[in-house]
Amino acid sequence: MKRLSLLIFVLLLIGSFAFSQSITVTSPNGGEDWTQGSSKNITWTATGLTNDVKITLWKNGVLLGLIAKDIDPSSGSYPWTVGTYIGGTAPADVDYKIKIREQGGESFTTEDMSDEDFSIGETGPQPVCSISITSPCAPGNNATLWGNSSKNIVWDPSFSPGGNVKITMTYANCPGESGPVFLILFIISPSTPNDGNFTWTTPDVKGAKCYKITISKIGKTCFGSSGVFKVRPKPILIDKTLLFKADKLKAIKPIFTKVDLAISGEAKTGSTGSRYITYTVNNLNYNIAKLTSSVWFKAWDKANSSKKKQFGLFQWPSVLNDFNSTGEYTANFPVPVGWSNNIIIKIDPFGHIDESNENNNEAEINF
């Protein structure tokens, strides 16, 4: 029994020691395009490592070679002539990763690899070329896209045949505006074949901002941008046969009738740090007899009830499409700046909902 207890103690000690060690590659960590032969720093963060580390270069999941070894992990940086490793030089291409691994015993070795591929571009001056983008719209033209819809980005690949391109979505000046704007909203694809076509799902962005698509050739000095476009919420199509039924128009009934009304929410944070709540109302069914109606929701700061907001008015004809066949509705509520981390959200039905379970029509969401 004593031997078993001692064994368990040793295993726990070793385990706690192993979990206290970590290393994380911070650069290159994916999406970088470094010129072959240029000087760049490979960087990382390390905690609890007692042995030196070694750095290796990988291509498409296969070890290409050793870059350096016997490096103090606390240094956090290693100067690298891009593409070089002991015994060779990597060719210009798009599917490279860096791995940093602790040297020493193999049982609890700590290591980390770049999260995504980075690119090594050709050395020396490259011919400057222009990429012609024709969709979502050509330069000088404007367009409006629907959010959460499939759309093709189309360009002329003959500017520099073969290879790969990087596609991004950037902010742009709306018609009538001026000034320098080149802020990347997000990377649509860090690397895709230069075949002239890429299918993507348009984002669900908010506000009346304008955007452009930009395409650059990986490893080449080639660049192009589209015309300016906006993104609108995707419209909901209504079955017109449901709208006008003579035998229903005279009826006076609540538009929503269902027991056990329930609301729930999930706290989320956007890419810019803004907070919002994705809330869901369950157990709702509609009755098309009533052609004009509304349903409101309320939210307030639990720490300060004077901070409150009424939102979410849904009026006919869109109300038919706000609830699916299971009686469920989901939407987002942006949390105002200055509110605390504890938010209460509640249905405020104005008499249009039968509430048989008062305990479920209110939810607390914590960030």
Secondary structure by P-SEA (a helix, b strand, c coil): caaaaaaaaaaaaaaaaaaacccccccccccccccccbbbbbccccccccbbbbbbbbccccccccccccccccccbbbbccccccccccccccbbbbbbbbcccccccccccccbbbbbbbccccbbbbbbbcccccccccccccccbbbbbccccccccbbbbbbbbbbbbccccccbbbbbccccccccccccbbbbbbcccccbbbbbbbbbcccccccccccccccccbbbbccccccccccccccccccccccbbbbbbbbbcccccbbbbbccccbbbbbccccccbbbbbbbccccccccccccccccccccccccccccccbbbbbccccccbbbbbbbcccccccccccccbbbbcc
